[in-house]
């Protein structure tokens, strides 16, 4: 079984937290009330992780299909519900966008494969939270 390891440290500045990967990459977290923000909240990072994981897969799939694309992006929307002291994400919607000469069906297929088969972050969250998705091609020369 594989392990993922990170070091998460309080920075000493308000509620700012820094996460460091073994390779030295850093993520900034914040979210304390009344403090200047030095990063996204933990819940924003959670939502971004699902979007980033799925978007990487979509990019790989489109590249393998040798499709010319630009401006590949995903809008991530998390629906939260107040449950006592917590505000868990109860649902996620990912709206994927791409510009370029990408047939809509190819983009739909890439997004569906990513979200339903390859995205580990989404699969982890989907065990308790529904993840919906949509794919939108802009500037397409193909209609289907």
C-alpha positions in Angstrom: 0.0 0.0 0.0 1.3 3.4 -0.9 1.6 6.3 1.5 1.2 10.0 1.0 3.2 12.2 3.4 3.1 16.0 4.0 4.2 18.2 6.8 1.6 20.8 8.0 2.9 23.6 10.2 1.5 26.6 12.0 3.4 29.7 10.8 2.9 31.7 13.9 1.0 34.4 12.0 -2.7 34.4 12.9 -4.2 31.2 11.6 -1.8 30.8 8.7 -0.8 27.2 8.0 1.8 26.0 5.6 1.9 22.5 4.1 5.2 21.2 2.6 5.5 18.2 0.4 8.6 15.9 0.5 9.7 17.6 -2.8 9.5 21.0 -1.1 6.4 22.4 -2.7 4.4 24.6 -0.4 0.7 25.2 0.0 -0.6 28.2 2.0 -3.7 27.8 4.2 -5.6 30.5 6.1 -9.1 31.2 7.1 -9.0 32.7 10.5 -11.8 35.3 11.1 -10.5 38.8 11.2 -7.0 38.0 10.0 -5.5 38.9 6.7 -5.6 35.9 4.4 -2.3 34.3 3.3 -3.9 31.4 1.5 -7.1 29.5 0.8 -9.1 27.9 3.5 -8.8 24.1 4.1 -12.2 23.6 2.6 -11.2 25.6 -0.5 -8.1 23.4 -0.8 -10.2 20.3 -0.5 -12.5 21.5 -3.3 -9.5 22.6 -5.4 -7.9 19.2 -5.0 -10.9 17.5 -6.6 -10.9 20.0 -9.4 -7.1 19.9 -9.9 -7.0 16.1 -9.9 -9.8 15.8 -12.5 -8.4 18.6 -14.6 -5.0 16.9 -14.8 -6.7 13.7 -16.0 -8.7 15.6 -18.7 -5.5 17.3 -19.9 -3.7 14.0 -20.2 -6.7 12.4 -22.1 -7.0 15.3 -24.5 -3.2 15.3 -25.2 -3.3 11.5 -25.8 -6.1 12.1 -28.3 -3.8 14.7 -30.0 -6.4 17.5 -29.7 -5.3 21.1 -29.8 -6.7 23.0 -26.8 -6.0 26.0 -24.7 -7.4 27.5 -21.6 -8.4 24.2 -20.0 -10.0 25.0 -16.6 -12.6 23.8 -14.2 -15.0 25.8 -12.0 -15.5 24.0 -8.7 -18.6 24.6 -6.7 -19.1 23.0 -3.3 -22.5 23.1 -1.6 -22.1 23.3 2.2 -24.6 22.6 5.0 -24.4 23.8 8.5 -24.4 20.7 10.7 -23.7 21.7 14.3 -20.2 23.1 14.6 -19.2 21.9 11.1 -20.0 23.0 7.6 -19.3 19.9 5.5 -19.3 19.8 1.7 -22.5 18.0 0.8 -22.2 18.1 -3.0 -19.6 19.1 -5.6 -20.2 20.4 -9.1 -17.3 20.6 -11.6 -17.9 22.7 -14.7 -15.0 22.0 -17.2 -14.2 24.5 -19.9 -11.8 24.3 -22.8 -11.1 26.5 -25.9 -9.9 25.2 -29.2 -10.5 22.5 -31.8 -12.0 19.9 -29.4 -15.1 18.0 -30.5 -17.8 18.2 -27.8 -18.1 14.4 -27.6 -14.3 14.0 -27.1 -14.4 16.6 -24.3 -17.5 15.0 -22.7 -15.8 11.6 -22.8 -12.5 12.9 -21.3 -14.4 14.6 -18.5 -16.6 11.6 -17.8 -13.5 9.3 -17.7 -11.7 11.6 -15.4 -14.5 12.2 -12.9 -15.9 8.6 -12.9 -12.8 6.5 -13.3 -9.4 8.2 -12.9 -9.7 11.1 -10.3 -8.5 9.7 -7.0 -9.4 12.9 -5.1 -13.0 12.9 -6.5 -13.3 9.1 -5.8 -12.3 9.7 -2.2 -14.8 12.5 -1.7 -17.5 10.7 -3.7 -17.8 8.0 -1.0 -19.8 10.5 1.0 -20.4 13.5 -1.3 -22.0 13.5 -4.8 -19.8 14.9 -7.5 -21.6 16.2 -10.6 -19.9 17.5 -13.7 -20.4 19.3 -17.0 -18.2 19.9 -20.0 -18.2 23.1 -22.2 -16.1 23.6 -25.3 -15.6 27.2 -26.6 -14.3 28.2 -30.1 -14.9 24.6 -31.4 -14.7 23.9 -35.1 -16.4 20.5 -34.5 -20.1 20.2 -33.6 -19.9 16.7 -32.2 
